[in-house]
Structures are given as structure tokens and as C-alpha cells.
């Protein structure tokens, strides 16, 4: 089963500003999230039920 990765308009705008090498790594992370949205670290507190995936130096929530 494949999932859909939803980006907020601000996130889409910021993606266009990334260097190409980091942009490619972020795109690979999005592809991995589309296959398994539960990879990464489980968040607690206000963001409980969500996960974060680190793509150094950025974090995808």
C-alpha cells in the first residue's frame, strides 16, 4: 500500500530553496515515507501520534 505525502504551501516553497544534493535526499525520504509512514522517531506531547524523520540538517514531521 502506498501513502500520500502532503506538503503545506510553506514547505513546498522552502523545498525550492534547498541545495540540489539535500533536495535529492529529502525526495528519497518522501518516497520512503510514502511506503512506510511510521519510519523515524515517534513524537510525544503536543505532537503525539506523529513521527519525525531526520534528513540532516533538516527534520521532516
mmCIF file as gemmi writes it, N, C-alpha and C atoms, coordinates in Angstrom:
data_model
loop_
_atom_site.group_PDB
_atom_site.id
_atom_site.type_symbol
_atom_site.label_atom_id
_atom_site.label_alt_id
_atom_site.label_comp_id
_atom_site.label_asym_id
_atom_site.label_entity_id
_atom_site.label_seq_id
_atom_site.pdbx_PDB_ins_code
_atom_site.Cartn_x
_atom_site.Cartn_y
_atom_site.Cartn_z
_atom_site.occupancy
_atom_site.B_iso_or_equiv
_atom_site.pdbx_formal_charge
_atom_site.auth_seq_id
_atom_site.auth_asym_id
_atom_site.pdbx_PDB_model_num
ATOM 1 N N . UNK Axp A 1 ? 0.842 -1.179 0 1 0 ? 1 A 1
ATOM 2 C CA . UNK Axp A 1 ? 0 0 0 1 0 ? 1 A 1
ATOM 3 C C . UNK Axp A 1 ? 0.888 1.243 0 1 0 ? 1 A 1
ATOM 4 N N . UNK Axp A 2 ? 0.564 2.189 -0.829 1 0 ? 2 A 1
ATOM 5 C CA . UNK Axp A 2 ? 1.323 3.429 -0.907 1 0 ? 2 A 1
ATOM 6 C C . UNK Axp A 2 ? 0.511 4.557 -0.286 1 0 ? 2 A 1
ATOM 7 N N . UNK Axp A 3 ? 1.18 5.392 0.487 1 0 ? 3 A 1
ATOM 8 C CA . UNK Axp A 3 ? 0.543 6.53 1.138 1 0 ? 3 A 1
ATOM 9 C C . UNK Axp A 3 ? 0.861 7.807 0.372 1 0 ? 3 A 1
ATOM 10 N N . UNK Axp A 4 ? 0.162 8.869 0.697 1 0 ? 4 A 1
ATOM 11 C CA . UNK Axp A 4 ? 0.367 10.168 0.065 1 0 ? 4 A 1
ATOM 12 C C . UNK Axp A 4 ? 1.103 11.076 1.046 1 0 ? 4 A 1
ATOM 13 N N . UNK Axp A 5 ? 2.163 11.712 0.601 1 0 ? 5 A 1
ATOM 14 C CA . UNK Axp A 5 ? 2.902 12.676 1.417 1 0 ? 5 A 1
ATOM 15 C C . UNK Axp A 5 ? 2.332 14.055 1.115 1 0 ? 5 A 1
ATOM 16 N N . UNK Axp A 6 ? 1.766 14.696 2.125 1 0 ? 6 A 1
ATOM 17 C CA . UNK Axp A 6 ? 1.129 16.013 1.971 1 0 ? 6 A 1
ATOM 18 C C . UNK Axp A 6 ? 2.089 17.099 2.447 1 0 ? 6 A 1
ATOM 19 N N . UNK Axp A 7 ? 2.311 18.102 1.613 1 0 ? 7 A 1
ATOM 20 C CA . UNK Axp A 7 ? 3.177 19.229 1.969 1 0 ? 7 A 1
ATOM 21 C C . UNK Axp A 7 ? 2.352 20.497 2.082 1 0 ? 7 A 1
ATOM 22 N N . UNK Axp A 8 ? 2.596 21.246 3.131 1 0 ? 8 A 1
ATOM 23 C CA . UNK Axp A 8 ? 1.966 22.552 3.272 1 0 ? 8 A 1
ATOM 24 C C . UNK Axp A 8 ? 2.588 23.514 2.268 1 0 ? 8 A 1
ATOM 25 N N . UNK Axp A 9 ? 1.871 24.561 1.854 1 0 ? 9 A 1
ATOM 26 C CA . UNK Axp A 9 ? 2.409 25.512 0.874 1 0 ? 9 A 1
ATOM 27 C C . UNK Axp A 9 ? 3.758 26.108 1.29 1 0 ? 9 A 1
ATOM 28 N N . UNK Axp A 10 ? 3.928 26.398 2.559 1 0 ? 10 A 1
ATOM 29 C CA . UNK Axp A 10 ? 5.202 26.946 3.028 1 0 ? 10 A 1
ATOM 30 C C . UNK Axp A 10 ? 6.345 25.956 2.874 1 0 ? 10 A 1
ATOM 31 N N . UNK Axp A 11 ? 6.049 24.677 3.101 1 0 ? 11 A 1
ATOM 32 C CA . UNK Axp A 11 ? 7.071 23.641 2.95 1 0 ? 11 A 1
ATOM 33 C C . UNK Axp A 11 ? 7.473 23.493 1.485 1 0 ? 11 A 1
ATOM 34 N N . UNK Axp A 12 ? 6.491 23.562 0.587 1 0 ? 12 A 1
ATOM 35 C CA . UNK Axp A 12 ? 6.799 23.484 -0.849 1 0 ? 12 A 1
ATOM 36 C C . UNK Axp A 12 ? 7.719 24.627 -1.27 1 0 ? 12 A 1
ATOM 37 N N . UNK Axp A 13 ? 7.446 25.804 -0.748 1 0 ? 13 A 1
ATOM 38 C CA . UNK Axp A 13 ? 8.261 26.975 -1.078 1 0 ? 13 A 1
ATOM 39 C C . UNK Axp A 13 ? 9.685 26.801 -0.555 1 0 ? 13 A 1
ATOM 40 N N . UNK Axp A 14 ? 9.819 26.29 0.665 1 0 ? 14 A 1
ATOM 41 C CA . UNK Axp A 14 ? 11.145 26.088 1.245 1 0 ? 14 A 1
ATOM 42 C C . UNK Axp A 14 ? 11.934 25.02 0.497 1 0 ? 14 A 1
ATOM 43 N N . UNK Axp A 15 ? 11.251 24.008 -0.02 1 0 ? 15 A 1
ATOM 44 C CA . UNK Axp A 15 ? 11.933 22.958 -0.776 1 0 ? 15 A 1
ATOM 45 C C . UNK Axp A 15 ? 12.647 23.516 -2.001 1 0 ? 15 A 1
ATOM 46 N N . UNK Axp A 16 ? 12.067 24.526 -2.623 1 0 ? 16 A 1
ATOM 47 C CA . UNK Axp A 16 ? 12.689 25.101 -3.818 1 0 ? 16 A 1
ATOM 48 C C . UNK Axp A 16 ? 13.988 25.826 -3.482 1 0 ? 16 A 1
ATOM 49 N N . UNK Axp A 17 ? 14.197 26.153 -2.222 1 0 ? 17 A 1
ATOM 50 C CA . UNK Axp A 17 ? 15.394 26.881 -1.8 1 0 ? 17 A 1
ATOM 51 C C . UNK Axp A 17 ? 16.535 25.957 -1.374 1 0 ? 17 A 1
ATOM 52 N N . UNK Axp A 18 ? 16.276 24.656 -1.275 1 0 ? 18 A 1
ATOM 53 C CA . UNK Axp A 18 ? 17.299 23.723 -0.814 1 0 ? 18 A 1
ATOM 54 C C . UNK Axp A 18 ? 18.367 23.501 -1.879 1 0 ? 18 A 1
ATOM 55 N N . UNK Axp A 19 ? 19.612 23.269 -1.453 1 0 ? 19 A 1
ATOM 56 C CA . UNK Axp A 19 ? 20.647 22.864 -2.409 1 0 ? 19 A 1
ATOM 57 C C . UNK Axp A 19 ? 20.251 21.522 -3.044 1 0 ? 19 A 1
ATOM 58 N N . UNK Axp A 20 ? 20.661 21.294 -4.273 1 0 ? 20 A 1
ATOM 59 C CA . UNK Axp A 20 ? 20.24 20.108 -5.016 1 0 ? 20 A 1
ATOM 60 C C . UNK Axp A 20 ? 20.601 18.799 -4.314 1 0 ? 20 A 1
ATOM 61 N N . UNK Axp A 21 ? 21.769 18.719 -3.67 1 0 ? 21 A 1
ATOM 62 C CA . UNK Axp A 21 ? 22.151 17.464 -3.014 1 0 ? 21 A 1
ATOM 63 C C . UNK Axp A 21 ? 21.22 17.15 -1.838 1 0 ? 21 A 1
ATOM 64 N N . UNK Axp A 22 ? 20.831 18.158 -1.088 1 0 ? 22 A 1
ATOM 65 C CA . UNK Axp A 22 ? 19.913 17.949 0.035 1 0 ? 22 A 1
ATOM 66 C C . UNK Axp A 22 ? 18.504 17.713 -0.488 1 0 ? 22 A 1
ATOM 67 N N . UNK Axp A 23 ? 18.111 18.419 -1.538 1 0 ? 23 A 1
ATOM 68 C CA . UNK Axp A 23 ? 16.791 18.237 -2.146 1 0 ? 23 A 1
ATOM 69 C C . UNK Axp A 23 ? 16.599 16.778 -2.565 1 0 ? 23 A 1
ATOM 70 N N . UNK Axp A 24 ? 17.62 16.192 -3.145 1 0 ? 24 A 1
ATOM 71 C CA . UNK Axp A 24 ? 17.551 14.788 -3.555 1 0 ? 24 A 1
ATOM 72 C C . UNK Axp A 24 ? 17.364 13.855 -2.372 1 0 ? 24 A 1
ATOM 73 N N . UNK Axp A 25 ? 18.06 14.125 -1.273 1 0 ? 25 A 1
ATOM 74 C CA . UNK Axp A 25 ? 17.918 13.301 -0.069 1 0 ? 25 A 1
ATOM 75 C C . UNK Axp A 25 ? 16.519 13.438 0.526 1 0 ? 25 A 1
ATOM 76 N N . UNK Axp A 26 ? 15.973 14.651 0.489 1 0 ? 26 A 1
ATOM 77 C CA . UNK Axp A 26 ? 14.62 14.874 1.006 1 0 ? 26 A 1
ATOM 78 C C . UNK Axp A 26 ? 13.602 14.139 0.128 1 0 ? 26 A 1
ATOM 79 N N . UNK Axp A 27 ? 13.789 14.163 -1.184 1 0 ? 27 A 1
ATOM 80 C CA . UNK Axp A 27 ? 12.881 13.453 -2.088 1 0 ? 27 A 1
ATOM 81 C C . UNK Axp A 27 ? 12.911 11.946 -1.819 1 0 ? 27 A 1
ATOM 82 N N . UNK Axp A 28 ? 14.102 11.395 -1.547 1 0 ? 28 A 1
ATOM 83 C CA . UNK Axp A 28 ? 14.213 9.974 -1.213 1 0 ? 28 A 1
ATOM 84 C C . UNK Axp A 28 ? 13.489 9.679 0.095 1 0 ? 28 A 1
ATOM 85 N N . UNK Axp A 29 ? 13.579 10.597 1.049 1 0 ? 29 A 1
ATOM 86 C CA . UNK Axp A 29 ? 12.878 10.427 2.325 1 0 ? 29 A 1
ATOM 87 C C . UNK Axp A 29 ? 11.369 10.449 2.107 1 0 ? 29 A 1
ATOM 88 N N . UNK Axp A 30 ? 10.879 11.336 1.24 1 0 ? 30 A 1
ATOM 89 C CA . UNK Axp A 30 ? 9.449 11.373 0.928 1 0 ? 30 A 1
ATOM 90 C C . UNK Axp A 30 ? 9.002 10.054 0.299 1 0 ? 30 A 1
ATOM 91 N N . UNK Axp A 31 ? 9.821 9.503 -0.585 1 0 ? 31 A 1
ATOM 92 C CA . UNK Axp A 31 ? 9.485 8.226 -1.218 1 0 ? 31 A 1
ATOM 93 C C . UNK Axp A 31 ? 9.419 7.113 -0.171 1 0 ? 31 A 1
ATOM 94 N N . UNK Axp A 32 ? 10.347 7.124 0.779 1 0 ? 32 A 1
ATOM 95 C CA . UNK Axp A 32 ? 10.332 6.127 1.854 1 0 ? 32 A 1
ATOM 96 C C . UNK Axp A 32 ? 9.098 6.301 2.733 1 0 ? 32 A 1
ATOM 97 N N . UNK Axp A 33 ? 8.713 7.54 3.003 1 0 ? 33 A 1
ATOM 98 C CA . UNK Axp A 33 ? 7.517 7.806 3.814 1 0 ? 33 A 1
ATOM 99 C C . UNK Axp A 33 ? 6.247 7.362 3.102 1 0 ? 33 A 1
ATOM 100 N N . UNK Axp A 34 ? 6.228 7.437 1.79 1 0 ? 34 A 1
ATOM 101 C CA . UNK Axp A 34 ? 5.057 7 1.027 1 0 ? 34 A 1
ATOM 102 C C . UNK Axp A 34 ? 4.861 5.493 1.138 1 0 ? 34 A 1
ATOM 103 N N . UNK Axp A 35 ? 5.947 4.767 1.352 1 0 ? 35 A 1
ATOM 104 C CA . UNK Axp A 35 ? 5.871 3.317 1.511 1 0 ? 35 A 1
ATOM 105 C C . UNK Axp A 35 ? 5.558 2.953 2.963 1 0 ? 35 A 1
ATOM 106 N N . UNK Axp A 36 ? 6.235 3.608 3.911 1 0 ? 36 A 1
ATOM 107 C CA . UNK Axp A 36 ? 6.046 3.32 5.339 1 0 ? 36 A 1
ATOM 108 C C . UNK Axp A 36 ? 6.044 4.631 6.117 1 0 ? 36 A 1
ATOM 109 N N . UNK Axp A 37 ? 4.874 5.169 6.44 1 0 ? 37 A 1
ATOM 110 C CA . UNK Axp A 37 ? 4.813 6.463 7.128 1 0 ? 37 A 1
ATOM 111 C C . UNK Axp A 37 ? 5.237 6.403 8.592 1 0 ? 37 A 1
ATOM 112 N N . UNK Axp A 38 ? 5.536 5.208 9.105 1 0 ? 38 A 1
ATOM 113 C CA . UNK Axp A 38 ? 5.894 5.068 10.516 1 0 ? 38 A 1
ATOM 114 C C . UNK Axp A 38 ? 7.392 4.915 10.741 1 0 ? 38 A 1
ATOM 115 N N . UNK Axp A 39 ? 8.201 5.194 9.728 1 0 ? 39 A 1
ATOM 116 C CA . UNK Axp A 39 ? 9.647 5.176 9.939 1 0 ? 39 A 1
ATOM 117 C C . UNK Axp A 39 ? 10.024 6.446 10.693 1 0 ? 39 A 1
ATOM 118 N N . UNK Axp A 40 ? 11.124 6.423 11.343 1 0 ? 40 A 1
ATOM 119 C CA . UNK Axp A 40 ? 11.55 7.599 12.09 1 0 ? 40 A 1
ATOM 120 C C . UNK Axp A 40 ? 11.214 7.477 13.562 1 0 ? 40 A 1
ATOM 121 N N . UNK Axp A 41 ? 11.327 8.585 14.241 1 0 ? 41 A 1
ATOM 122 C CA . UNK Axp A 41 ? 11.142 8.64 15.69 1 0 ? 41 A 1
ATOM 123 C C . UNK Axp A 41 ? 9.715 9.071 16.017 1 0 ? 41 A 1
ATOM 124 N N . UNK Axp A 42 ? 9.076 8.352 16.937 1 0 ? 42 A 1
ATOM 125 C CA . UNK Axp A 42 ? 7.717 8.687 17.365 1 0 ? 42 A 1
ATOM 126 C C . UNK Axp A 42 ? 7.774 9.893 18.298 1 0 ? 42 A 1
ATOM 127 N N . UNK Axp A 43 ? 6.901 10.864 18.056 1 0 ? 43 A 1
ATOM 128 C CA . UNK Axp A 43 ? 6.882 12.079 18.865 1 0 ? 43 A 1
ATOM 129 C C . UNK Axp A 43 ? 5.932 11.934 20.05 1 0 ? 43 A 1
ATOM 130 N N . UNK Axp A 44 ? 6.148 12.762 21.071 1 0 ? 44 A 1
ATOM 131 C CA . UNK Axp A 44 ? 5.351 12.741 22.292 1 0 ? 44 A 1
ATOM 132 C C . UNK Axp A 44 ? 4.802 14.133 22.559 1 0 ? 44 A 1
ATOM 133 N N . UNK Axp A 45 ? 3.937 14.233 23.552 1 0 ? 45 A 1
ATOM 134 C CA . UNK Axp A 45 ? 3.407 15.536 23.949 1 0 ? 45 A 1
ATOM 135 C C . UNK Axp A 45 ? 2.424 16.073 22.931 1 0 ? 45 A 1
ATOM 136 N N . UNK Axp A 46 ? 2.598 17.334 22.569 1 0 ? 46 A 1
ATOM 137 C CA . UNK Axp A 46 ? 1.683 18.014 21.648 1 0 ? 46 A 1
ATOM 138 C C . UNK Axp A 46 ? 1.584 17.306 20.296 1 0 ? 46 A 1
ATOM 139 N N . UNK Axp A 47 ? 2.665 16.678 19.874 1 0 ? 47 A 1
ATOM 140 C CA . UNK Axp A 47 ? 2.709 16.025 18.562 1 0 ? 47 A 1
ATOM 141 C C . UNK Axp A 47 ? 2.572 14.509 18.658 1 0 ? 47 A 1
ATOM 142 N N . UNK Axp A 48 ? 1.995 14.017 19.74 1 0 ? 48 A 1
ATOM 143 C CA . UNK Axp A 48 ? 1.838 12.582 19.928 1 0 ? 48 A 1
ATOM 144 C C . UNK Axp A 48 ? 1.042 11.983 18.772 1 0 ? 48 A 1
ATOM 145 N N . UNK Axp A 49 ? 1.497 10.836 18.313 1 0 ? 49 A 1
ATOM 146 C CA . UNK Axp A 49 ? 0.849 10.18 17.181 1 0 ? 49 A 1
ATOM 147 C C . UNK Axp A 49 ? 1.495 10.518 15.852 1 0 ? 49 A 1
ATOM 148 N N . UNK Axp A 50 ? 2.437 11.472 15.857 1 0 ? 50 A 1
ATOM 149 C CA . UNK Axp A 50 ? 3.158 11.829 14.641 1 0 ? 50 A 1
ATOM 150 C C . UNK Axp A 50 ? 4.593 11.322 14.749 1 0 ? 50 A 1
ATOM 151 N N . UNK Axp A 51 ? 5.263 11.286 13.62 1 0 ? 51 A 1
ATOM 152 C CA . UNK Axp A 51 ? 6.639 10.805 13.563 1 0 ? 51 A 1
ATOM 153 C C . UNK Axp A 51 ? 7.52 11.863 12.925 1 0 ? 51 A 1
ATOM 154 N N . UNK Axp A 52 ? 8.795 11.807 13.263 1 0 ? 52 A 1
ATOM 155 C CA . UNK Axp A 52 ? 9.766 12.715 12.67 1 0 ? 52 A 1
ATOM 156 C C . UNK Axp A 52 ? 10.859 11.892 11.997 1 0 ? 52 A 1
ATOM 157 N N . UNK Axp A 53 ? 11.304 12.354 10.868 1 0 ? 53 A 1
ATOM 158 C CA . UNK Axp A 53 ? 12.367 11.688 10.127 1 0 ? 53 A 1
ATOM 159 C C . UNK Axp A 53 ? 13.472 12.699 9.897 1 0 ? 53 A 1
ATOM 160 N N . UNK Axp A 54 ? 14.677 12.35 10.301 1 0 ? 54 A 1
ATOM 161 C CA . UNK Axp A 54 ? 15.808 13.263 10.204 1 0 ? 54 A 1
ATOM 162 C C . UNK Axp A 54 ? 16.495 13.101 8.85 1 0 ? 54 A 1
ATOM 163 N N . UNK Axp A 55 ? 16.62 14.193 8.129 1 0 ? 55 A 1
ATOM 164 C CA . UNK Axp A 55 ? 17.399 14.266 6.885 1 0 ? 55 A 1
ATOM 165 C C . UNK Axp A 55 ? 18.359 15.421 7.117 1 0 ? 55 A 1
ATOM 166 N N . UNK Axp A 56 ? 19.512 15.094 7.692 1 0 ? 56 A 1
ATOM 167 C CA . UNK Axp A 56 ? 20.427 16.117 8.173 1 0 ? 56 A 1
ATOM 168 C C . UNK Axp A 56 ? 20.705 17.166 7.11 1 0 ? 56 A 1
ATOM 169 N N . UNK Axp A 57 ? 20.636 18.433 7.44 1 0 ? 57 A 1
ATOM 170 C CA . UNK Axp A 57 ? 20.383 19.073 8.733 1 0 ? 57 A 1
ATOM 171 C C . UNK Axp A 57 ? 18.912 19.407 8.957 1 0 ? 57 A 1
ATOM 172 N N . UNK Axp A 58 ? 18.003 18.741 8.283 1 0 ? 58 A 1
ATOM 173 C CA . UNK Axp A 58 ? 16.577 19.049 8.375 1 0 ? 58 A 1
ATOM 174 C C . UNK Axp A 58 ? 15.82 17.924 9.059 1 0 ? 58 A 1
ATOM 175 N N . UNK Axp A 59 ? 14.596 18.228 9.466 1 0 ? 59 A 1
ATOM 176 C CA . UNK Axp A 59 ? 13.72 17.248 10.095 1 0 ? 59 A 1
ATOM 177 C C . UNK Axp A 59 ? 12.364 17.312 9.4 1 0 ? 59 A 1
ATOM 178 N N . UNK Axp A 60 ? 11.86 16.155 9.036 1 0 ? 60 A 1
ATOM 179 C CA . UNK Axp A 60 ? 10.545 16.059 8.405 1 0 ? 60 A 1
ATOM 180 C C . UNK Axp A 60 ? 9.569 15.562 9.459 1 0 ? 60 A 1
ATOM 181 N N . UNK Axp A 61 ? 8.469 16.283 9.634 1 0 ? 61 A 1
ATOM 182 C CA . UNK Axp A 61 ? 7.45 15.866 10.61 1 0 ? 61 A 1
ATOM 183 C C . UNK Axp A 61 ? 6.195 15.496 9.84 1 0 ? 61 A 1
